[in-house]
Amino acid sequence: MPQHTYHLLDVFTSTPFGGNQLAVFPDAAAIPPALMQTIANELNLSETVFLLPTDAPGCDYRMRIFTPRMELPMAGHPTVGTGYLLAHLGMVDVQAEAVTLTMEQKVGPIGITIYPEQPWRVAMHQPQPEFGEVLHNEDQIAALLGLDPAELADTPKQVVSTGVPFLFVPLKSLDAAHRIQFNGDVWKQHFNGRHIYTFTMETELAGSTVHSRMFAPAMGIAEDPATGAASGPLGAYLLKYGLVNEMPIVNEQGVEMGRQSIITIALEGSADAITGIEISGSSVYMGQGTIVLP
């Protein structure tokens, strides 16, 4: 029976068993597309990547990215982790200088840069941010998180996207972030389908700018320890609403899960005209496995 090798990484960390787990099939051309979602559900990690040849002009690889429940149009930690794996497997030469690649994703071409420093640092260049709906149902948002409405910060509760939309919910304190008790019933009734990203400007680590948590039941992810696709929009939100004025932004996530993650965010342009978004981080190679298909 056909056997296919996948590799396991911890992404947005330099410490084993930290960051966000990822599985990558680096040679997925022979895997039936109809089984990719099933395989991702079987592995049951936040995301699984299938790396494929591409015929898209200017692209080096095609990436299909799945959570246990859905295929994503783009994603951050899978993109950063895949770049790291390409260097680890020697599929790109990063010994002397940085390597720039273009990955075909559902949203279009996504540029990455793999830097030769050890451990390899991978930067992902995200599409322009889109600021969407502002929600005013603060009592329901607080109930969703198991908090008092007074613990929500004053800046807008707004959907922002660079490919995947997240509802950003600012909190006043680190204590409130620690005490979140996500209410699935409230989510189903009032927020069904939305991906929820909470943050506070109080942090655990001295070098961090912002502390965050992400909840995505629609993806099959109860809580995510590192969310690159939300970190770019987070940076755009922080700049737009005057919560930061210096770069880079250092986003800590996964602390409450025991999987501390560090995501570096760099923006170009101004609060009113953001012209570039980059997220970056390192990874740890954890091992490999083989899946046997019928």
C-alpha positions as CSV (number, residue, x, y, z in Angstrom):
1,M,0.0,0.0,0.0
2,P,1.2,3.6,-0.7
3,Q,3.3,5.1,2.1
4,H,3.8,8.9,2.5
5,T,6.3,10.6,4.8
6,Y,5.5,13.6,6.8
7,H,7.6,15.7,9.1
8,L,6.7,17.3,12.5
9,L,7.8,20.7,13.6
10,D,7.2,23.1,16.4
11,V,6.8,26.6,14.9
12,F,7.4,30.0,16.4
13,T,9.7,28.7,19.0
14,S,13.4,27.7,19.5
15,T,12.5,25.2,22.2
16,P,11.2,21.7,21.6
17,F,7.6,21.2,22.7
18,G,6.9,24.9,22.5
19,G,5.2,26.9,19.7
20,N,2.6,25.4,17.4
21,Q,2.7,21.9,16.1
22,L,2.8,21.3,12.3
23,A,2.9,18.3,10.0
24,V,4.3,18.8,6.4
25,F,4.2,16.3,3.6
26,P,7.0,17.6,1.4
27,D,6.3,15.4,-1.6
28,A,2.5,15.2,-1.7
29,A,1.9,14.9,-5.5
30,A,0.9,11.3,-5.2
31,I,-1.6,11.8,-2.3
32,P,-5.2,11.9,-3.6
33,P,-6.6,15.4,-3.0
34,A,-9.8,13.9,-1.8
35,L,-7.9,12.3,1.2
36,M,-6.0,15.5,2.3
37,Q,-8.8,16.7,4.6
38,T,-9.2,13.2,6.0
39,I,-5.4,12.9,6.7
40,A,-5.4,16.3,8.4
41,N,-8.3,15.2,10.6
42,E,-6.4,11.9,11.4
43,L,-3.2,13.8,12.5
44,N,-5.4,16.3,14.4
45,L,-2.8,19.1,14.6
46,S,-3.7,22.7,14.1
47,E,-2.6,22.5,10.5
48,T,-1.2,20.0,8.1
49,V,0.6,21.1,4.9
50,F,0.7,19.2,1.6
51,L,3.6,20.6,-0.6
52,L,3.0,20.2,-4.3
53,P,4.5,21.2,-7.6
54,T,3.1,24.4,-9.1
55,D,2.5,25.8,-12.5
56,A,1.6,29.3,-11.2
57,P,3.9,31.9,-12.8
58,G,6.6,33.0,-10.5
59,C,5.8,30.4,-7.8
60,D,8.2,27.8,-6.5
61,Y,5.8,25.5,-4.6
62,R,2.1,25.0,-4.1
63,M,0.8,24.7,-0.6
64,R,-2.5,23.2,0.5
65,I,-3.1,23.9,4.2
66,F,-5.8,22.0,6.3
67,T,-7.0,22.2,9.8
68,P,-8.8,19.1,11.1
69,R,-12.1,20.6,9.7
70,M,-11.3,22.8,6.7
71,E,-8.9,24.0,4.1
72,L,-7.4,27.4,4.7
73,P,-6.8,30.1,2.0
74,M,-3.5,31.0,3.7
75,A,-1.9,30.4,7.1
76,G,1.1,31.7,9.0
77,H,2.7,29.0,11.1
78,P,2.4,26.4,8.2
79,T,4.1,28.9,5.9
80,V,6.9,29.7,8.3
81,G,7.3,26.0,9.3
82,T,7.4,24.8,5.7
83,G,10.1,27.3,4.9
84,Y,12.1,26.0,7.8
85,L,11.6,22.4,6.7
86,L,12.8,23.2,3.2
87,A,16.1,24.4,4.7
88,H,16.3,21.5,7.1
89,L,15.9,18.9,4.4
90,G,18.4,20.7,2.1
91,M,15.7,21.4,-0.5
92,V,17.0,25.0,-0.6
93,D,20.5,26.2,0.2
94,V,20.6,28.7,3.0
95,Q,24.2,28.3,4.0
96,A,25.6,31.6,2.7
97,E,22.7,34.0,2.1
98,A,19.0,34.4,2.6
99,V,16.7,32.6,0.1
100,T,13.5,34.1,-1.1
101,L,10.7,31.8,-2.4
102,T,7.1,32.3,-3.6
103,M,4.5,29.9,-2.3
104,E,1.2,29.4,-4.2
105,Q,-1.6,29.5,-1.7
106,K,-5.4,29.9,-2.1
107,V,-5.1,33.7,-1.7
108,G,-2.4,33.9,-4.3
109,P,1.4,34.1,-4.2
110,I,2.9,34.4,-0.7
111,G,6.5,35.4,-0.5
112,I,8.8,34.0,2.2
113,T,12.5,34.7,3.1
114,I,14.6,32.1,4.8
115,Y,17.5,33.6,6.7
116,P,20.8,31.7,7.2
117,E,21.1,32.6,10.9
118,Q,20.8,29.6,13.2
119,P,18.2,28.4,13.9
120,W,16.8,29.5,10.5
121,R,14.4,32.3,10.8
122,V,11.6,32.4,8.2
123,A,9.7,35.6,7.3
124,M,6.3,35.5,5.6
125,H,5.1,38.5,3.6
126,Q,1.3,38.8,4.0
127,P,-1.3,40.5,1.8
128,Q,-2.6,44.0,2.6
129,P,-4.9,44.2,5.7
130,E,-8.6,44.6,5.2
131,F,-10.5,46.2,8.1
132,G,-14.0,44.9,8.3
133,E,-17.1,44.8,10.5
134,V,-17.0,46.5,14.0
135,L,-19.1,44.6,16.6
136,H,-20.9,46.5,19.3
137,N,-22.5,43.6,21.2
138,E,-20.0,43.8,24.1
139,D,-22.1,41.9,26.6
140,Q,-22.2,38.9,24.2
141,I,-18.5,39.2,23.5
142,A,-17.8,39.2,27.2
143,A,-20.1,36.3,27.8
144,L,-18.3,34.4,25.0
145,L,-15.0,34.8,26.9
146,G,-16.4,34.3,30.4
147,L,-15.5,37.9,31.4
148,D,-17.2,41.0,32.6
149,P,-17.8,43.6,29.9
150,A,-15.8,46.1,32.0
151,E,-12.7,43.9,31.3
152,L,-12.9,44.6,27.5
153,A,-10.7,47.5,26.4
154,D,-12.1,50.6,24.6
155,T,-10.7,50.1,21.1
156,P,-13.0,48.5,18.5
157,K,-14.0,44.9,18.5
158,Q,-13.3,44.5,14.8
159,V,-12.8,41.9,12.1
160,V,-9.4,42.3,10.3
161,S,-7.9,40.0,7.6
162,T,-4.8,39.5,5.5
163,G,-6.4,36.4,4.0
164,V,-8.3,34.8,6.9
165,P,-10.7,37.1,8.9
166,F,-10.4,37.2,12.7
167,L,-12.5,39.1,15.2
168,F,-10.1,41.1,17.4
169,V,-11.1,41.6,21.0
170,P,-8.9,43.9,23.0
171,L,-8.7,43.3,26.8
172,K,-7.6,45.6,29.6
173,S,-5.3,43.2,31.5
174,L,-3.2,40.1,31.4
175,D,-5.2,38.8,34.3
176,A,-8.4,38.9,32.1
177,A,-6.6,37.1,29.3
178,H,-5.5,34.4,31.7
179,R,-9.1,33.9,33.0
180,I,-10.8,33.5,29.7
181,Q,-13.3,30.6,29.7
182,F,-14.4,30.2,26.1
183,N,-18.1,29.5,26.0
184,G,-19.0,27.3,23.0
185,D,-22.7,27.7,23.4
186,V,-22.4,31.5,23.2
187,W,-20.2,31.1,20.2
188,K,-22.7,28.9,18.4
189,Q,-25.6,31.2,19.2
190,H,-23.9,34.6,18.4
191,F,-20.5,34.1,16.7
192,N,-20.8,30.8,14.8
193,G,-18.1,30.7,12.1
194,R,-16.0,33.5,13.5
195,H,-12.4,33.0,14.6
196,I,-11.8,34.9,17.8
197,Y,-8.5,36.6,18.6
198,T,-8.1,38.3,22.0
199,F,-5.1,40.4,23.1
200,T,-3.8,42.7,25.8
201,M,-0.9,45.1,25.9
202,E,0.2,43.7,29.2
203,T,2.7,40.9,28.7
204,E,4.3,37.9,30.5
205,L,7.8,38.5,29.0
206,A,9.9,41.6,29.2
207,G,10.7,41.6,25.5
208,S,7.1,41.2,24.3
209,T,4.8,43.9,23.0
210,V,1.4,42.1,23.2
211,H,-0.1,39.0,24.7
212,S,-2.7,37.1,22.7
213,R,-5.0,34.0,22.6
214,M,-6.9,32.6,19.6
215,F,-10.1,30.4,19.6
216,A,-11.4,28.8,16.3
217,P,-14.0,26.1,16.9
218,A,-15.0,26.4,13.2
219,M,-11.5,25.2,12.3
220,G,-11.7,22.4,14.8
221,I,-9.2,24.3,17.0
222,A,-10.3,24.9,20.5
223,E,-7.3,27.2,21.1
224,D,-4.2,27.8,19.0
225,P,-0.8,28.3,20.5
226,A,0.5,30.5,17.6
227,T,-1.5,32.1,14.8
228,G,0.6,33.7,12.1
229,A,-2.4,34.5,9.9
230,A,-3.8,36.6,12.8
231,S,-0.5,38.2,13.8
232,G,-0.2,40.3,10.6
233,P,-3.7,41.7,11.1
234,L,-3.0,42.2,14.8
235,G,0.0,44.3,13.9
236,A,-2.1,46.4,11.5
237,Y,-4.8,46.8,14.2
238,L,-2.3,47.9,16.8
239,L,-0.8,50.5,14.4
240,K,-4.1,51.8,13.2
241,Y,-5.4,52.4,16.7
242,G,-2.2,53.9,18.1
243,L,-1.4,51.1,20.4
244,V,2.2,50.8,19.0
245,N,4.5,53.3,17.4
246,E,7.7,51.2,17.1
247,M,8.7,48.2,15.1
248,P,9.1,45.3,15.4
249,I,6.1,44.1,17.4
250,V,6.7,41.0,19.5
251,N,3.5,38.9,20.0
252,E,3.5,36.2,22.7
253,Q,0.9,33.5,22.4
254,G,0.3,30.0,23.8
255,V,1.3,30.9,27.3
256,E,-1.9,29.6,28.9
257,M,-1.5,26.3,26.9
258,G,2.0,25.7,28.1
259,R,3.3,26.2,24.5
260,Q,4.9,29.6,24.6
261,S,5.2,31.1,21.1
262,I,7.0,34.2,19.9
263,I,5.9,35.9,16.6
264,T,7.7,38.9,15.3
265,I,5.6,41.4,13.3
266,A,7.1,44.2,11.1
267,L,4.9,46.7,9.3
268,E,5.8,49.2,6.6
269,G,4.0,52.5,6.0
270,S,1.8,54.5,8.3
271,A,-1.3,53.9,10.5
272,D,-3.5,55.2,7.6
273,A,-1.6,53.5,4.8
274,I,0.1,50.2,5.7
275,T,2.1,49.1,2.7
276,G,3.8,45.9,3.9
277,I,3.3,43.2,6.6
278,E,5.8,40.6,7.6
279,I,5.7,38.0,10.3
280,S,8.7,35.9,11.2
281,G,9.9,33.3,13.6
282,S,12.0,30.1,14.0
283,S,11.0,26.5,14.3
284,V,12.3,23.2,15.8
285,Y,12.4,20.0,13.8
286,M,10.7,17.3,15.9
287,G,10.8,14.1,13.8
288,Q,9.0,12.3,11.0
289,G,6.3,9.7,10.4
290,T,4.7,7.6,7.7
291,I,1.1,7.3,6.8
292,V,-0.2,4.3,4.9
293,L,-3.1,4.9,2.5
294,P,-5.5,2.3,1.3
